[in-house]
Amino acid sequence: MTEAGQRVLVVDDETSIRRYLRTALSAQGFSVYEAANGEEAIAGVLAHHPDIIILDLGLPDFDGIEVTRRLREWSQTPIIILSVREAENDKIAALDAGADDYLTKPFGTGELMARMRVAMRRLTNTTDAPVLKVNNLQMDLSRRQVTVNDDQISLTPTEYDILRLLLQNAGKVITHRHLLTQIWGTAYESEMHMLRVNISNLRRKIEPDPSRPTYIHTEPGVGYRLRADDGDIK
């Protein structure tokens, strides 16, 4: 269940989807507001100050990706995309625009709720605290020290920077392009092999079983997500 009074803005041009989400989310304790297009979405954020936004891509006035871009100019409210579009390019564009997560329709209510909890918890825990922790993986930013089960792990500077970016965005998909440009610069945004090698090396160092990753999960064709189940993030 959610904390009393948490607000969600549902943006979808299909009345049936809005009705379904209103019923499901209200049952979880959310106050639910609705918008049927992009202009209503932006107005709804200004009027209701939601704690999270559920956003469809196919809106009648302008695309949900454009809504995300406009909101990210002044708002850090978590945005979860719900869309029938399954193409990798659509997912990458939405995430690069600033969305926190992406689910394709049809979707399970349980999975949506789990993703919402992680997105809101990530925002709540976005601070300048020197220690980042998910389960038994911990990074002390002040000491540049990484431990797993209290055992110190030796990382290269590049591996450390990748893990820091993933930990700071725990639960959120980070696209290949974003990782490459943030770690190496814009000239390296196509160097997928370099990224894969570093992710593979990271997994060997921090995962109990690198062949079945516990922490760094692959989103095929899109990027990587540092797994953060509800309650994992510290």
WOURVEN-V582308 format. One record per residue. N is the residue number from 1. RES is the residue in one small letter. PSI is psi in degrees with one decimal (none if undefined). OMEGA is omega in whole degrees, -180 to 180 (none if undefined). Layout:
BEGIN
<<N,RES,PSI,OMEGA> <N,RES,PSI,OMEGA>>
END
This chain:
BEGIN
<<1,m,156.9,-180> <2,t,167.8,172> <3,e,143.6,-178> <4,a,134.5,174> <5,g,-3.4,178> <6,q,139.1,-172> <7,r,138.2,176> <8,v,137.0,175> <9,l,119.7,179> <10,v,119.6,-177> <11,v,108.1,-179> <12,d,138.6,-179> <13,d,-7.9,178> <14,e,117.2,-179> <15,t,-37.5,-177> <16,s,-38.6,179> <17,i,-44.1,179> <18,r,-41.9,-180> <19,r,-43.8,180> <20,y,-46.3,-179> <21,l,-35.4,177> <22,r,-44.2,-180> <23,t,-47.2,-177> <24,a,-43.2,-176> <25,l,-35.0,176> <26,s,-37.5,179> <27,a,-21.9,178> <28,q,5.9,175> <29,g,4.5,179> <30,f,148.9,163> <31,s,122.0,-171> <32,v,129.9,174> <33,y,154.6,-174> <34,e,151.2,173> <35,a,143.5,-175> <36,a,-5.6,179> <37,n,179.8,-176> <38,g,-42.6,-180> <39,e,-42.7,178> <40,e,-33.8,180> <41,a,-49.2,-179> <42,i,-41.8,177> <43,a,-37.7,-180> <44,g,-36.9,177> <45,v,-42.4,179> <46,l,-37.7,-174> <47,a,-37.7,-169> <48,h,-13.2,-180> <49,h,60.9,-176> <50,p,155.9,175> <51,d,-20.9,179> <52,i,152.8,-178> <53,i,129.7,173> <54,i,117.5,-167> <55,l,126.2,173> <56,d,149.0,178> <57,l,-38.2,-173> <58,g,78.7,-179> <59,l,154.2,-173> <60,p,-24.8,-178> <61,d,-57.8,172> <62,f,157.4,-170> <63,d,149.2,178> <64,g,-28.1,176> <65,i,-39.8,177> <66,e,-38.1,175> <67,v,-45.6,-180> <68,t,-46.1,180> <69,r,-45.4,-178> <70,r,-42.8,-180> <71,l,-38.0,-177> <72,r,-10.3,175> <73,e,-22.5,-177> <74,w,-4.7,-176> <75,s,139.9,175> <76,q,15.2,178> <77,t,129.5,180> <78,p,138.3,179> <79,i,123.9,174> <80,i,123.0,180> <81,i,131.7,169> <82,l,121.7,-175> <83,s,152.6,173> <84,v,-12.5,-178> <85,r,122.9,-178> <86,e,-4.4,-177> <87,a,139.4,-180> <88,e,-37.5,-178> <89,n,-37.0,178> <90,d,-42.1,179> <91,k,-45.6,-179> <92,i,-43.5,-180> <93,a,-41.7,-180> <94,a,-43.7,-180> <95,l,-40.4,178> <96,d,-28.6,178> <97,a,-18.2,177> <98,g,2.9,177> <99,a,150.2,-179> <100,d,-25.7,-177> <101,d,168.4,-174> <102,y,119.9,175> <103,l,138.7,178> <104,t,146.2,176> <105,k,142.7,-3> <106,p,155.9,-176> <107,f,159.3,176> <108,g,136.9,180> <109,t,-38.5,180> <110,g,-42.8,179> <111,e,-41.5,178> <112,l,-46.2,-179> <113,m,-40.8,179> <114,a,-43.5,179> <115,r,-37.4,179> <116,m,-43.1,180> <117,r,-43.4,-180> <118,v,-44.2,-178> <119,a,-42.9,-179> <120,m,-35.3,178> <121,r,-38.0,178> <122,r,-42.1,179> <123,l,-41.9,179> <124,t,-34.2,-176> <125,n,11.4,177> <126,t,95.6,-179> <127,t,-179.4,176> <128,d,22.5,180> <129,a,140.6,-176> <130,p,-10.8,-177> <131,v,126.3,175> <132,l,135.3,-176> <133,k,133.9,170> <134,v,117.3,-175> <135,n,-124.8,-177> <136,n,7.6,177> <137,l,124.9,-177> <138,q,139.3,177> <139,m,122.8,175> <140,d,105.2,-175> <141,l,-33.1,-178> <142,s,-30.5,-179> <143,r,-4.4,-174> <144,r,48.1,-176> <145,q,132.2,180> <146,v,133.1,177> <147,t,148.4,171> <148,v,121.7,-175> <149,n,38.1,179> <150,d,4.7,175> <151,d,127.2,-178> <152,q,136.0,-178> <153,i,131.1,179> <154,s,118.7,-180> <155,l,150.6,171> <156,t,161.4,177> <157,p,-37.8,-180> <158,t,-43.7,178> <159,e,-41.3,179> <160,y,-45.9,-178> <161,d,-38.6,178> <162,i,-47.4,-179> <163,l,-38.8,178> <164,r,-44.7,-180> <165,l,-41.2,179> <166,l,-42.1,180> <167,l,-39.6,180> <168,q,-18.8,179> <169,n,34.8,-175> <170,a,131.4,-179> <171,g,-10.3,-177> <172,k,139.9,176> <173,v,127.5,174> <174,i,121.1,-175> <175,t,156.9,177> <176,h,-47.8,-177> <177,r,-41.3,-180> <178,h,-44.5,178> <179,l,-45.9,-178> <180,l,-44.0,-178> <181,t,-34.4,-180> <182,q,-35.2,-176> <183,i,-42.9,-175> <184,w,-21.5,-178> <185,g,165.2,-174> <186,t,-25.5,-179> <187,a,-12.0,-175> <188,y,15.4,-172> <189,e,-10.1,178> <190,s,2.4,-175> <191,e,67.1,-176> <192,m,-36.9,-178> <193,h,-41.3,-179> <194,m,-40.8,179> <195,l,-45.3,-179> <196,r,-40.6,180> <197,v,-44.5,-179> <198,n,-38.3,177> <199,i,-41.9,178> <200,s,-43.2,179> <201,n,-40.4,178> <202,l,-45.6,-180> <203,r,-40.2,179> <204,r,-29.2,-175> <205,k,-31.5,-173> <206,i,-17.5,-175> <207,e,137.7,173> <208,p,-39.3,177> <209,d,98.1,-176> <210,p,-25.4,-180> <211,s,-17.3,177> <212,r,78.2,-170> <213,p,135.4,174> <214,t,-37.8,-174> <215,y,-60.9,-174> <216,i,107.5,-179> <217,h,140.4,178> <218,t,131.2,168> <219,e,100.3,-169> <220,p,127.1,177> <221,g,-3.5,-175> <222,v,-55.8,-177> <223,g,-144.9,-177> <224,y,152.1,177> <225,r,128.5,171> <226,l,113.2,-172> <227,r,132.3,178> <228,a,87.4,176> <229,d,158.3,179> <230,d,125.7,179> <231,g,-9.1,-178> <232,d,-34.8,-171> <233,i,133.5,177> <234,k,none,none>>
END
